[in-house]
Amino acid sequence: MKNILFVCTGNTCRSSMAEALLKNKIEQLRNSGTSINNWDNIKVISAGTAASPKQKASPQAIEIMAEKNISLKEHQSKQLTKGLIDEADIILTMTTNHKKVVLDMAPEVENKVYTLKEYIYTLEKTDSILDQMNDIFQKIQQKREQFIFKNQKRLDDLKKKREGLIRDLDVITWEIKKIEDDFLDEIGEEQDKLVLLKSKLPDLDIVDPFGQPINVYRNSAKEIEECLEKFVEKGFNI
């Protein structure tokens, strides 16, 4: 038996919908006669980082799931515990903050906790961006080393003068700052590329619908469902 644990805040909206949606998806696969391979013997549960135990799902979440012929009426919220974390084979959180809470509770589970979007999209869509960013970081590091090697003596001499000639402090400080500014100018192109690449990274959080109009719940459920479709297609390899 393999355990999948969904995590949000109160376990009455996002993670409860994710649990119900995935259970329903697996059941649909079984009923259709589709081979589900490693989806056999899967236990799906959910919990909240700040949940009050045994609370019902929010009325909006119940209504949205009912639109998909899925019942959340029997759902009872659970508080996230170290035991649930240890028992899980994979932990899928709704936001990066939930992931941080899990890791604060159990740093050793780093290799099995992801945001839901991160698990779906990181390998599929961001690897090339991250590789490009890594190449740029390496170029910056190389330029930094070359720049320091080329300017080290000048920097050392200026610093010694600053220590010995207080009256010239302003001038020397300006020269040091000029060197630093020159370096920033030298890596300006790489910094611009980093900003552009970062803008292409997907948002890894599922929006919290709590207290929002029902349409926000509907959009949140749609976002979760789309991720879970890819999750099932990708396979559960642990």
ZIMOCOR-V937668 format. One record per residue. D_LAST is the distance of its C-alpha to the last C-alpha in Angstrom with 2 decimals. Layout:
D_LAST + D_LAST
//
This chain:
11.54 + 8.58 + 10.17 + 10.49 + 13.35 + 15.79 + 18.40 + 21.89 + 25.26 + 27.04 + 24.49 + 27.30 + 26.66 + 23.59 + 20.71 + 22.58 + 23.01 + 19.37 + 18.48 + 21.32 + 20.65 + 17.05 + 18.27 + 21.16 + 19.26 + 17.21 + 20.58 + 22.31 + 20.03 + 20.70 + 24.41 + 24.76 + 23.68 + 20.99 + 18.29 + 15.12 + 13.03 + 9.53 + 11.29 + 13.21 + 13.06 + 11.65 + 13.56 + 14.49 + 16.71 + 18.44 + 20.61 + 23.05 + 23.86 + 27.51 + 27.53 + 30.44 + 29.18 + 29.93 + 31.13 + 31.14 + 29.44 + 31.88 + 34.45 + 33.50 + 29.82 + 31.07 + 33.45 + 30.99 + 28.57 + 31.65 + 32.46 + 29.28 + 30.25 + 27.56 + 28.92 + 28.04 + 31.14 + 29.46 + 26.98 + 27.52 + 26.18 + 24.31 + 24.53 + 21.41 + 21.36 + 19.77 + 18.89 + 16.93 + 15.07 + 14.33 + 13.26 + 10.76 + 6.98 + 7.65 + 11.37 + 13.25 + 16.87 + 19.91 + 21.50 + 21.26 + 23.50 + 21.18 + 18.42 + 21.16 + 22.05 + 18.59 + 18.67 + 22.27 + 21.39 + 18.50 + 18.47 + 16.01 + 13.03 + 13.66 + 10.33 + 8.64 + 11.78 + 13.16 + 16.09 + 15.46 + 17.59 + 16.08 + 12.60 + 14.60 + 17.37 + 16.66 + 15.28 + 17.67 + 20.83 + 21.20 + 20.20 + 23.72 + 25.37 + 23.61 + 24.57 + 28.11 + 28.24 + 27.16 + 29.92 + 32.40 + 31.52 + 32.14 + 35.44 + 36.46 + 35.78 + 37.82 + 40.61 + 40.57 + 41.04 + 43.75 + 45.42 + 45.57 + 46.90 + 49.55 + 50.59 + 50.01 + 53.65 + 54.88 + 52.55 + 53.59 + 57.27 + 57.00 + 55.31 + 58.07 + 60.70 + 59.15 + 59.30 + 62.93 + 64.34 + 63.61 + 66.16 + 64.21 + 60.91 + 60.64 + 61.25 + 58.81 + 56.10 + 56.64 + 56.29 + 53.00 + 51.68 + 52.91 + 50.86 + 47.74 + 48.55 + 49.08 + 45.58 + 44.14 + 46.20 + 44.89 + 41.22 + 42.09 + 40.77 + 37.35 + 37.22 + 38.14 + 35.36 + 32.81 + 34.16 + 33.91 + 30.33 + 29.26 + 30.96 + 28.71 + 25.44 + 24.24 + 24.73 + 21.39 + 22.88 + 23.41 + 27.12 + 28.19 + 30.55 + 31.93 + 35.71 + 35.78 + 37.38 + 35.51 + 35.03 + 32.77 + 30.62 + 30.70 + 29.60 + 26.79 + 25.55 + 25.93 + 23.93 + 21.03 + 21.31 + 21.32 + 18.11 + 16.45 + 17.95 + 16.22 + 12.89 + 13.31 + 14.74 + 12.06 + 9.43 + 6.29 + 3.78 + 0.00
//
